[in-house]
Amino acid sequence: MGNQRLDKALREINKALAADPGSVEAWKLKAEVSLRRADLDGVLDAYMEAFRVAPGDVELLISIGDLLTRRNDRLDEAIEFYRRALKLAPDNIPVMVHIGSIHERREEWDRAAAMYRAALEIDPNDVRARSSLGAVLFKVGRYEAASLELRKAIELSPRDLRSKVFLGLSQNHLGQYALALEEFKGALLIDPHSANQLIGIKEQTPQFMHLIDVFTQAYEVNPREAGRSYDLAVIYFYAYDYDSAWKFLTRAEQLRFPIPIELKEVVYSKRRLRTP
């Protein structure tokens, strides 16, 4: 397997299983071969054979749950395997977060928040649980509470992208426009490829359009202030208007504003992709 000789590896694994069908390690290796071949059905079949032999293997239960989360039609099964793992390892925070994220995908906000809070009772410094709780609170309209949780997550991990974006969204809804824009800018410095692609961003387009109105007024007061052009470029980027984002990036650069080169490349490439 290390040399990518998967056919030969599979022959050896099958020999081992013929000699000992109860070898959990051999079934896991067979799953690994299927995974490298992108054969997810084969991975699950091998994992289920291993599960029948070792139903108390926590690592295996989590692996099965992780695999099932790739299928929207098998999320109930994923939760079942995660809960089996939790019974054996009740303090496993990543499993709690996985369950919470499934509830979040289903918009079962109360259940998602309950799992994230359970994880935080065990470890208040778990960034993913803290950030996810903040995102859920935002999605149910509790913007003040969301801001509090998201600030805590950022204190723990200043480069946590999701926390910065959702903190910006919360502040935007609270009318704290300057603070919101600073968080959006900070997120772009972390990862401009993903900053406006997080789940839930597109639904915020009306709020970004309002933010554009607010900062357009500031721009019109002094259009030669380079920072004003950059502000609008950032907001248009989050609103998926890449043509306008590019226009204001170009203007800011002409006025000698230090444009992050990676952001410029991302806007340029997304703009080209949308060009007929």
C-alpha positions as protocol buffer text, in pm:
chain_id: "A"
residue {
  index: 1
  type: MET
  ca { x: 0 y: 0 z: 0 }
}
residue {
  index: 2
  type: GLY
  ca { x: 287 y: 236 z: 77 }
}
residue {
  index: 3
  type: ASN
  ca { x: 408 y: 199 z: -280 }
}
residue {
  index: 4
  type: GLN
  ca { x: 53 y: 231 z: -422 }
}
residue {
  index: 5
  type: ARG
  ca { x: 56 y: -130 z: -535 }
}
residue {
  index: 6
  type: LEU
  ca { x: -305 y: -167 z: -435 }
}
residue {
  index: 7
  type: ASP
  ca { x: -388 y: -481 z: -634 }
}
residue {
  index: 8
  type: LYS
  ca { x: -104 y: -672 z: -472 }
}
residue {
  index: 9
  type: ALA
  ca { x: -194 y: -531 z: -129 }
}
residue {
  index: 10
  type: LEU
  ca { x: -553 y: -645 z: -174 }
}
residue {
  index: 11
  type: ARG
  ca { x: -442 y: -997 z: -268 }
}
residue {
  index: 12
  type: GLU
  ca { x: -235 y: -1018 z: 51 }
}
residue {
  index: 13
  type: ILE
  ca { x: -523 y: -880 z: 261 }
}
residue {
  index: 14
  type: ASN
  ca { x: -763 y: -1135 z: 113 }
}
residue {
  index: 15
  type: LYS
  ca { x: -516 y: -1414 z: 196 }
}
residue {
  index: 16
  type: ALA
  ca { x: -507 y: -1290 z: 555 }
}
residue {
  index: 17
  type: LEU
  ca { x: -888 y: -1280 z: 572 }
}
residue {
  index: 18
  type: ALA
  ca { x: -914 y: -1631 z: 425 }
}
residue {
  index: 19
  type: ALA
  ca { x: -688 y: -1751 z: 705 }
}
residue {
  index: 20
  type: ASP
  ca { x: -862 y: -1541 z: 972 }
}
residue {
  index: 21
  type: PRO
  ca { x: -1200 y: -1389 z: 878 }
}
residue {
  index: 22
  type: GLY
  ca { x: -1214 y: -1231 z: 1224 }
}
residue {
  index: 23
  type: SER
  ca { x: -908 y: -1011 z: 1171 }
}
residue {
  index: 24
  type: VAL
  ca { x: -1027 y: -656 z: 1241 }
}
residue {
  index: 25
  type: GLU
  ca { x: -695 y: -516 z: 1124 }
}
residue {
  index: 26
  type: ALA
  ca { x: -725 y: -693 z: 789 }
}
residue {
  index: 27
  type: TRP
  ca { x: -1077 y: -557 z: 735 }
}
residue {
  index: 28
  type: LYS
  ca { x: -953 y: -208 z: 819 }
}
residue {
  index: 29
  type: LEU
  ca { x: -671 y: -247 z: 567 }
}
residue {
  index: 30
  type: LYS
  ca { x: -921 y: -360 z: 306 }
}
residue {
  index: 31
  type: ALA
  ca { x: -1125 y: -49 z: 380 }
}
residue {
  index: 32
  type: GLU
  ca { x: -811 y: 161 z: 332 }
}
residue {
  index: 33
  type: VAL
  ca { x: -752 y: 9 z: -11 }
}
residue {
  index: 34
  type: SER
  ca { x: -1110 y: 88 z: -112 }
}
residue {
  index: 35
  type: LEU
  ca { x: -1072 y: 442 z: 20 }
}
residue {
  index: 36
  type: ARG
  ca { x: -760 y: 499 z: -191 }
}
residue {
  index: 37
  type: ARG
  ca { x: -961 y: 380 z: -491 }
}
residue {
  index: 38
  type: ALA
  ca { x: -1247 y: 618 z: -401 }
}
residue {
  index: 39
  type: ASP
  ca { x: -1476 y: 314 z: -365 }
}
residue {
  index: 40
  type: LEU
  ca { x: -1687 y: 434 z: -72 }
}
residue {
  index: 41
  type: ASP
  ca { x: -1925 y: 138 z: -90 }
}
residue {
  index: 42
  type: GLY
  ca { x: -1626 y: -93 z: -61 }
}
residue {
  index: 43
  type: VAL
  ca { x: -1498 y: 104 z: 238 }
}
residue {
  index: 44
  type: LEU
  ca { x: -1832 y: 75 z: 416 }
}
residue {
  index: 45
  type: ASP
  ca { x: -1862 y: -298 z: 340 }
}
residue {
  index: 46
  type: ALA
  ca { x: -1518 y: -363 z: 490 }
}
residue {
  index: 47
  type: TYR
  ca { x: -1589 y: -145 z: 793 }
}
residue {
  index: 48
  type: MET
  ca { x: -1917 y: -327 z: 857 }
}
residue {
  index: 49
  type: GLU
  ca { x: -1739 y: -662 z: 847 }
}
residue {
  index: 50
  type: ALA
  ca { x: -1492 y: -528 z: 1103 }
}
residue {
  index: 51
  type: PHE
  ca { x: -1780 y: -395 z: 1312 }
}
residue {
  index: 52
  type: ARG
  ca { x: -1944 y: -736 z: 1324 }
}
residue {
  index: 53
  type: VAL
  ca { x: -1620 y: -872 z: 1468 }
}
residue {
  index: 54
  type: ALA
  ca { x: -1543 y: -582 z: 1702 }
}
residue {
  index: 55
  type: PRO
  ca { x: -1861 y: -385 z: 1788 }
}
residue {
  index: 56
  type: GLY
  ca { x: -1678 y: -213 z: 2074 }
}
residue {
  index: 57
  type: ASP
  ca { x: -1397 y: -59 z: 1866 }
}
residue {
  index: 58
  type: VAL
  ca { x: -1447 y: 315 z: 1923 }
}
residue {
  index: 59
  type: GLU
  ca { x: -1214 y: 422 z: 1643 }
}
residue {
  index: 60
  type: LEU
  ca { x: -1402 y: 196 z: 1401 }
}
residue {
  index: 61
  type: LEU
  ca { x: -1742 y: 328 z: 1510 }
}
residue {
  index: 62
  type: ILE
  ca { x: -1625 y: 684 z: 1448 }
}
residue {
  index: 63
  type: SER
  ca { x: -1484 y: 590 z: 1108 }
}
residue {
  index: 64
  type: ILE
  ca { x: -1817 y: 438 z: 1006 }
}
residue {
  index: 65
  type: GLY
  ca { x: -2001 y: 747 z: 1130 }
}
residue {
  index: 66
  type: ASP
  ca { x: -1764 y: 975 z: 938 }
}
residue {
  index: 67
  type: LEU
  ca { x: -1821 y: 776 z: 620 }
}
residue {
  index: 68
  type: LEU
  ca { x: -2200 y: 777 z: 655 }
}
residue {
  index: 69
  type: THR
  ca { x: -2206 y: 1157 z: 701 }
}
residue {
  index: 70
  type: ARG
  ca { x: -2104 y: 1185 z: 335 }
}
residue {
  index: 71
  type: ARG
  ca { x: -2453 y: 1064 z: 243 }
}
residue {
  index: 72
  type: ASN
  ca { x: -2749 y: 1286 z: 329 }
}
residue {
  index: 73
  type: ASP
  ca { x: -2976 y: 981 z: 316 }
}
residue {
  index: 74
  type: ARG
  ca { x: -2775 y: 796 z: 583 }
}
residue {
  index: 75
  type: LEU
  ca { x: -2738 y: 1060 z: 853 }
}
residue {
  index: 76
  type: ASP
  ca { x: -2959 y: 869 z: 1098 }
}
residue {
  index: 77
  type: GLU
  ca { x: -2721 y: 574 z: 1073 }
}
residue {
  index: 78
  type: ALA
  ca { x: -2423 y: 806 z: 1120 }
}
residue {
  index: 79
  type: ILE
  ca { x: -2575 y: 942 z: 1442 }
}
residue {
  index: 80
  type: GLU
  ca { x: -2639 y: 586 z: 1562 }
}
residue {
  index: 81
  type: PHE
  ca { x: -2273 y: 488 z: 1518 }
}
residue {
  index: 82
  type: TYR
  ca { x: -2153 y: 810 z: 1679 }
}
residue {
  index: 83
  type: ARG
  ca { x: -2382 y: 747 z: 1976 }
}
residue {
  index: 84
  type: ARG
  ca { x: -2247 y: 394 z: 2009 }
}
residue {
  index: 85
  type: ALA
  ca { x: -1899 y: 547 z: 2025 }
}
residue {
  index: 86
  type: LEU
  ca { x: -2013 y: 798 z: 2288 }
}
residue {
  index: 87
  type: LYS
  ca { x: -2148 y: 521 z: 2511 }
}
residue {
  index: 88
  type: LEU
  ca { x: -1802 y: 369 z: 2513 }
}
residue {
  index: 89
  type: ALA
  ca { x: -1616 y: 701 z: 2530 }
}
residue {
  index: 90
  type: PRO
  ca { x: -1858 y: 954 z: 2685 }
}
residue {
  index: 91
  type: ASP
  ca { x: -1601 y: 1237 z: 2692 }
}
residue {
  index: 92
  type: ASN
  ca { x: -1518 y: 1219 z: 2321 }
}
residue {
  index: 93
  type: ILE
  ca { x: -1565 y: 1582 z: 2217 }
}
residue {
  index: 94
  type: PRO
  ca { x: -1505 y: 1535 z: 1840 }
}
residue {
  index: 95
  type: VAL
  ca { x: -1789 y: 1282 z: 1830 }
}
residue {
  index: 96
  type: MET
  ca { x: -2020 y: 1527 z: 2008 }
}
residue {
  index: 97
  type: VAL
  ca { x: -1926 y: 1794 z: 1756 }
}
residue {
  index: 98
  type: HIS
  ca { x: -1989 y: 1551 z: 1468 }
}
residue {
  index: 99
  type: ILE
  ca { x: -2339 y: 1478 z: 1600 }
}
residue {
  index: 100
  type: GLY
  ca { x: -2400 y: 1849 z: 1647 }
}
residue {
  index: 101
  type: SER
  ca { x: -2293 y: 1921 z: 1291 }
}
residue {
  index: 102
  type: ILE
  ca { x: -2542 y: 1664 z: 1156 }
}
residue {
  index: 103
  type: HIS
  ca { x: -2822 y: 1832 z: 1350 }
}
residue {
  index: 104
  type: GLU
  ca { x: -2698 y: 2164 z: 1215 }
}
residue {
  index: 105
  type: ARG
  ca { x: -2714 y: 2033 z: 857 }
}
residue {
  index: 106
  type: ARG
  ca { x: -3074 y: 1934 z: 922 }
}
residue {
  index: 107
  type: GLU
  ca { x: -3150 y: 2273 z: 1078 }
}
residue {
  index: 108
  type: GLU
  ca { x: -3230 y: 2102 z: 1408 }
}
residue {
  index: 109
  type: TRP
  ca { x: -3089 y: 2398 z: 1594 }
}
residue {
  index: 110
  type: ASP
  ca { x: -3185 y: 2306 z: 1952 }
}
residue {
  index: 111
  type: ARG
  ca { x: -3034 y: 1960 z: 1921 }
}
residue {
  index: 112
  type: ALA
  ca { x: -2718 y: 2097 z: 1760 }
}
residue {
  index: 113
  type: ALA
  ca { x: -2675 y: 2358 z: 2032 }
}
residue {
  index: 114
  type: ALA
  ca { x: -2730 y: 2095 z: 2302 }
}
residue {
  index: 115
  type: MET
  ca { x: -2448 y: 1877 z: 2163 }
}
residue {
  index: 116
  type: TYR
  ca { x: -2209 y: 2171 z: 2134 }
}
residue {
  index: 117
  type: ARG
  ca { x: -2288 y: 2278 z: 2490 }
}
residue {
  index: 118
  type: ALA
  ca { x: -2232 y: 1922 z: 2614 }
}
residue {
  index: 119
  type: ALA
  ca { x: -1889 y: 1927 z: 2450 }
}
residue {
  index: 120
  type: LEU
  ca { x: -1807 y: 2263 z: 2608 }
}
residue {
  index: 121
  type: GLU
  ca { x: -1901 y: 2134 z: 2952 }
}
residue {
  index: 122
  type: ILE
  ca { x: -1616 y: 1886 z: 2912 }
}
residue {
  index: 123
  type: ASP
  ca { x: -1372 y: 2132 z: 2755 }
}
residue {
  index: 124
  type: PRO
  ca { x: -1467 y: 2503 z: 2749 }
}
residue {
  index: 125
  type: ASN
  ca { x: -1166 y: 2567 z: 2525 }
}
residue {
  index: 126
  type: ASP
  ca { x: -1275 y: 2348 z: 2236 }
}
residue {
  index: 127
  type: VAL
  ca { x: -1271 y: 2591 z: 1944 }
}
residue {
  index: 128
  type: ARG
  ca { x: -1488 y: 2394 z: 1703 }
}
residue {
  index: 129
  type: ALA
  ca { x: -1766 y: 2342 z: 1959 }
}
residue {
  index: 130
  type: ARG
  ca { x: -1751 y: 2709 z: 2063 }
}
residue {
  index: 131
  type: SER
  ca { x: -1750 y: 2835 z: 1704 }
}
residue {
  index: 132
  type: SER
  ca { x: -2030 y: 2599 z: 1601 }
}
residue {
  index: 133
  type: LEU
  ca { x: -2245 y: 2703 z: 1896 }
}
residue {
  index: 134
  type: GLY
  ca { x: -2195 y: 3065 z: 1794 }
}
residue {
  index: 135
  type: ALA
  ca { x: -2298 y: 2986 z: 1436 }
}
residue {
  index: 136
  type: VAL
  ca { x: -2613 y: 2808 z: 1553 }
}
residue {
  index: 137
  type: LEU
  ca { x: -2708 y: 3099 z: 1779 }
}
residue {
  index: 138
  type: PHE
  ca { x: -2662 y: 3331 z: 1482 }
}
residue {
  index: 139
  type: LYS
  ca { x: -2885 y: 3115 z: 1264 }
}
residue {
  index: 140
  type: VAL
  ca { x: -3170 y: 3134 z: 1517 }
}
residue {
  index: 141
  type: GLY
  ca { x: -3138 y: 3512 z: 1540 }
}
residue {
  index: 142
  type: ARG
  ca { x: -2967 y: 3536 z: 1879 }
}
residue {
  index: 143
  type: TYR
  ca { x: -2702 y: 3778 z: 1758 }
}
residue {
  index: 144
  type: GLU
  ca { x: -2577 y: 3908 z: 2094 }
}
residue {
  index: 145
  type: ALA
  ca { x: -2534 y: 3555 z: 2232 }
}
residue {
  index: 146
  type: ALA
  ca { x: -2373 y: 3445 z: 1905 }
}
residue {
  index: 147
  type: SER
  ca { x: -2124 y: 3732 z: 1921 }
}
residue {
  index: 148
  type: LEU
  ca { x: -2025 y: 3635 z: 2274 }
}
residue {
  index: 149
  type: GLU
  ca { x: -1953 y: 3273 z: 2181 }
}
residue {
  index: 150
  type: LEU
  ca { x: -1772 y: 3368 z: 1861 }
}
residue {
  index: 151
  type: ARG
  ca { x: -1547 y: 3618 z: 2039 }
}
residue {
  index: 152
  type: LYS
  ca { x: -1451 y: 3343 z: 2285 }
}
residue {
  index: 153
  type: ALA
  ca { x: -1369 y: 3113 z: 1993 }
}
residue {
  index: 154
  type: ILE
  ca { x: -1150 y: 3382 z: 1834 }
}
residue {
  index: 155
  type: GLU
  ca { x: -971 y: 3441 z: 2165 }
}
residue {
  index: 156
  type: LEU
  ca { x: -888 y: 3070 z: 2165 }
}
residue {
  index: 157
  type: SER
  ca { x: -796 y: 3060 z: 1795 }
}
residue {
  index: 158
  type: PRO
  ca { x: -746 y: 3403 z: 1633 }
}
residue {
  index: 159
  type: ARG
  ca { x: -733 y: 3248 z: 1285 }
}
residue {
  index: 160
  type: ASP
  ca { x: -1055 y: 3051 z: 1309 }
}
residue {
  index: 161
  type: LEU
  ca { x: -1223 y: 3144 z: 982 }
}
residue {
  index: 162
  type: ARG
  ca { x: -1578 y: 3042 z: 1062 }
}
residue {
  index: 163
  type: SER
  ca { x: -1579 y: 3234 z: 1388 }
}
residue {
  index: 164
  type: LYS
  ca { x: -1458 y: 3555 z: 1226 }
}
residue {
  index: 165
  type: VAL
  ca { x: -1711 y: 3541 z: 943 }
}
residue {
  index: 166
  type: PHE
  ca { x: -2007 y: 3462 z: 1169 }
}
residue {
  index: 167
  type: LEU
  ca { x: -1899 y: 3725 z: 1419 }
}
residue {
  index: 168
  type: GLY
  ca { x: -1901 y: 3973 z: 1131 }
}
residue {
  index: 169
  type: LEU
  ca { x: -2247 y: 3855 z: 1026 }
}
residue {
  index: 170
  type: SER
  ca { x: -2376 y: 3890 z: 1384 }
}
residue {
  index: 171
  type: GLN
  ca { x: -2235 y: 4241 z: 1417 }
}
residue {
  index: 172
  type: ASN
  ca { x: -2386 y: 4334 z: 1081 }
}
residue {
  index: 173
  type: HIS
  ca { x: -2732 y: 4235 z: 1207 }
}
residue {
  index: 174
  type: LEU
  ca { x: -2671 y: 4432 z: 1527 }
}
residue {
  index: 175
  type: GLY
  ca { x: -2589 y: 4746 z: 1327 }
}
residue {
  index: 176
  type: GLN
  ca { x: -2222 y: 4739 z: 1425 }
}
residue {
  index: 177
  type: TYR
  ca { x: -2115 y: 4791 z: 1067 }
}
residue {
  index: 178
  type: ALA
  ca { x: -1755 y: 4902 z: 1114 }
}
residue {
  index: 179
  type: LEU
  ca { x: -1684 y: 4611 z: 1348 }
}
residue {
  index: 180
  type: ALA
  ca { x: -1851 y: 4370 z: 1107 }
}
residue {
  index: 181
  type: LEU
  ca { x: -1636 y: 4491 z: 819 }
}
residue {
  index: 182
  type: GLU
  ca { x: -1317 y: 4445 z: 1021 }
}
residue {
  index: 183
  type: GLU
  ca { x: -1407 y: 4081 z: 1087 }
}
residue {
  index: 184
  type: PHE
  ca { x: -1483 y: 4024 z: 718 }
}
residue {
  index: 185
  type: LYS
  ca { x: -1147 y: 4175 z: 625 }
}
residue {
  index: 186
  type: GLY
  ca { x: -970 y: 3960 z: 882 }
}
residue {
  index: 187
  type: ALA
  ca { x: -1132 y: 3647 z: 741 }
}
residue {
  index: 188
  type: LEU
  ca { x: -1002 y: 3734 z: 395 }
}
residue {
  index: 189
  type: LEU
  ca { x: -648 y: 3752 z: 530 }
}
residue {
  index: 190
  type: ILE
  ca { x: -689 y: 3400 z: 667 }
}
residue {
  index: 191
  type: ASP
  ca { x: -837 y: 3232 z: 359 }
}
residue {
  index: 192
  type: PRO
  ca { x: -992 y: 3436 z: 76 }
}
residue {
  index: 193
  type: HIS
  ca { x: -1072 y: 3114 z: -114 }
}
residue {
  index: 194
  type: SER
  ca { x: -1316 y: 2999 z: 154 }
}
residue {
  index: 195
  type: ALA
  ca { x: -1426 y: 3314 z: 337 }
}
residue {
  index: 196
  type: ASN
  ca { x: -1742 y: 3369 z: 133 }
}
residue {
  index: 197
  type: GLN
  ca { x: -1811 y: 3000 z: 72 }
}
residue {
  index: 198
  type: LEU
  ca { x: -1912 y: 2898 z: 424 }
}
residue {
  index: 199
  type: ILE
  ca { x: -2258 y: 2747 z: 460 }
}
residue {
  index: 200
  type: GLY
  ca { x: -2505 y: 3025 z: 540 }
}
residue {
  index: 201
  type: ILE
  ca { x: -2322 y: 3312 z: 367 }
}
residue {
  index: 202
  type: LYS
  ca { x: -2535 y: 3323 z: 53 }
}
residue {
  index: 203
  type: GLU
  ca { x: -2851 y: 3368 z: 257 }
}
residue {
  index: 204
  type: GLN
  ca { x: -2701 y: 3689 z: 396 }
}
residue {
  index: 205
  type: THR
  ca { x: -2689 y: 3868 z: 60 }
}
residue {
  index: 206
  type: PRO
  ca { x: -2964 y: 4118 z: 157 }
}
residue {
  index: 207
  type: GLN
  ca { x: -2763 y: 4215 z: 464 }
}
residue {
  index: 208
  type: PHE
  ca { x: -2451 y: 4263 z: 254 }
}
residue {
  index: 209
  type: MET
  ca { x: -2646 y: 4483 z: 15 }
}
residue {
  index: 210
  type: HIS
  ca { x: -2747 y: 4699 z: 310 }
}
residue {
  index: 211
  type: LEU
  ca { x: -2383 y: 4712 z: 416 }
}
residue {
  index: 212
  type: ILE
  ca { x: -2291 y: 4821 z: 63 }
}
residue {
  index: 213
  type: ASP
  ca { x: -2538 y: 5109 z: 94 }
}
residue {
  index: 214
  type: VAL
  ca { x: -2385 y: 5215 z: 426 }
}
residue {
  index: 215
  type: PHE
  ca { x: -2027 y: 5217 z: 298 }
}
residue {
  index: 216
  type: THR
  ca { x: -2117 y: 5363 z: -41 }
}
residue {
  index: 217
  type: GLN
  ca { x: -2228 y: 5673 z: 146 }
}
residue {
  index: 218
  type: ALA
  ca { x: -1888 y: 5691 z: 316 }
}
residue {
  index: 219
  type: TYR
  ca { x: -1716 y: 5636 z: -19 }
}
residue {
  index: 220
  type: GLU
  ca { x: -1908 y: 5917 z: -185 }
}
residue {
  index: 221
  type: VAL
  ca { x: -1796 y: 6161 z: 85 }
}
residue {
  index: 222
  type: ASN
  ca { x: -1433 y: 6101 z: -10 }
}
residue {
  index: 223
  type: PRO
  ca { x: -1391 y: 5876 z: -318 }
}
residue {
  index: 224
  type: ARG
  ca { x: -1017 y: 5934 z: -328 }
}
residue {
  index: 225
  type: GLU
  ca { x: -962 y: 5777 z: 12 }
}
residue {
  index: 226
  type: ALA
  ca { x: -819 y: 5440 z: -90 }
}
residue {
  index: 227
  type: GLY
  ca { x: -952 y: 5255 z: 213 }
}
residue {
  index: 228
  type: ARG
  ca { x: -1309 y: 5337 z: 116 }
}
residue {
  index: 229
  type: SER
  ca { x: -1264 y: 5161 z: -216 }
}
residue {
  index: 230
  type: TYR
  ca { x: -1114 y: 4860 z: -44 }
}
residue {
  index: 231
  type: ASP
  ca { x: -1407 y: 4848 z: 202 }
}
residue {
  index: 232
  type: LEU
  ca { x: -1653 y: 4825 z: -86 }
}
residue {
  index: 233
  type: ALA
  ca { x: -1441 y: 4564 z: -266 }
}
residue {
  index: 234
  type: VAL
  ca { x: -1454 y: 4343 z: 43 }
}
residue {
  index: 235
  type: ILE
  ca { x: -1831 y: 4374 z: 85 }
}
residue {
  index: 236
  type: TYR
  ca { x: -1901 y: 4312 z: -284 }
}
residue {
  index: 237
  type: PHE
  ca { x: -1682 y: 4001 z: -261 }
}
residue {
  index: 238
  type: TYR
  ca { x: -1902 y: 3858 z: 16 }
}
residue {
  index: 239
  type: ALA
  ca { x: -2210 y: 3954 z: -187 }
}
residue {
  index: 240
  type: TYR
  ca { x: -2076 y: 3745 z: -479 }
}
residue {
  index: 241
  type: ASP
  ca { x: -2056 y: 4050 z: -706 }
}
residue {
  index: 242
  type: TYR
  ca { x: -1704 y: 3983 z: -831 }
}
residue {
  index: 243
  type: ASP
  ca { x: -1715 y: 4242 z: -1108 }
}
residue {
  index: 244
  type: SER
  ca { x: -1781 y: 4521 z: -859 }
}
residue {
  index: 245
  type: ALA
  ca { x: -1528 y: 4375 z: -616 }
}
residue {
  index: 246
  type: TRP
  ca { x: -1265 y: 4380 z: -892 }
}
residue {
  index: 247
  type: LYS
  ca { x: -1353 y: 4737 z: -989 }
}
residue {
  index: 248
  type: PHE
  ca { x: -1305 y: 4867 z: -636 }
}
residue {
  index: 249
  type: LEU
  ca { x: -993 y: 4657 z: -578 }
}
residue {
  index: 250
  type: THR
  ca { x: -843 y: 4812 z: -891 }
}
residue {
  index: 251
  type: ARG
  ca { x: -939 y: 5160 z: -777 }
}
residue {
  index: 252
  type: ALA
  ca { x: -793 y: 5102 z: -430 }
}
residue {
  index: 253
  type: GLU
  ca { x: -470 y: 4976 z: -585 }
}
residue {
  index: 254
  type: GLN
  ca { x: -450 y: 5281 z: -811 }
}
residue {
  index: 255
  type: LEU
  ca { x: -476 y: 5493 z: -497 }
}
residue {
  index: 256
  type: ARG
  ca { x: -184 y: 5291 z: -355 }
}
residue {
  index: 257
  type: PHE
  ca { x: -380 y: 5085 z: -103 }
}
residue {
  index: 258
  type: PRO
  ca { x: -190 y: 4764 z: -10 }
}
residue {
  index: 259
  type: ILE
  ca { x: -415 y: 4497 z: -160 }
}
residue {
  index: 260
  type: PRO
  ca { x: -355 y: 4140 z: -33 }
}
residue {
  index: 261
  type: ILE
  ca { x: -225 y: 3964 z: -345 }
}
residue {
  index: 262
  type: GLU
  ca { x: -407 y: 3639 z: -271 }
}
residue {
  index: 263
  type: LEU
  ca { x: -740 y: 3820 z: -247 }
}
residue {
  index: 264
  type: LYS
  ca { x: -672 y: 3991 z: -579 }
}
residue {
  index: 265
  type: GLU
  ca { x: -599 y: 3654 z: -740 }
}
residue {
  index: 266
  type: VAL
  ca { x: -915 y: 3496 z: -597 }
}
residue {
  index: 267
  type: VAL
  ca { x: -1141 y: 3781 z: -713 }
}
residue {
  index: 268
  type: TYR
  ca { x: -980 y: 3777 z: -1057 }
}
residue {
  index: 269
  type: SER
  ca { x: -1024 y: 3402 z: -1098 }
}
residue {
  index: 270
  type: LYS
  ca { x: -1385 y: 3400 z: -974 }
}
residue {
  index: 271
  type: ARG
  ca { x: -1465 y: 3691 z: -1203 }
}
residue {
  index: 272
  type: ARG
  ca { x: -1323 y: 3506 z: -1504 }
}
residue {
  index: 273
  type: LEU
  ca { x: -1518 y: 3191 z: -1415 }
}
residue {
  index: 274
  type: ARG
  ca { x: -1840 y: 3391 z: -1427 }
}
residue {
  index: 275
  type: THR
  ca { x: -1760 y: 3553 z: -1759 }
}
residue {
  index: 276
  type: PRO
  ca { x: -1964 y: 3391 z: -2042 }
}
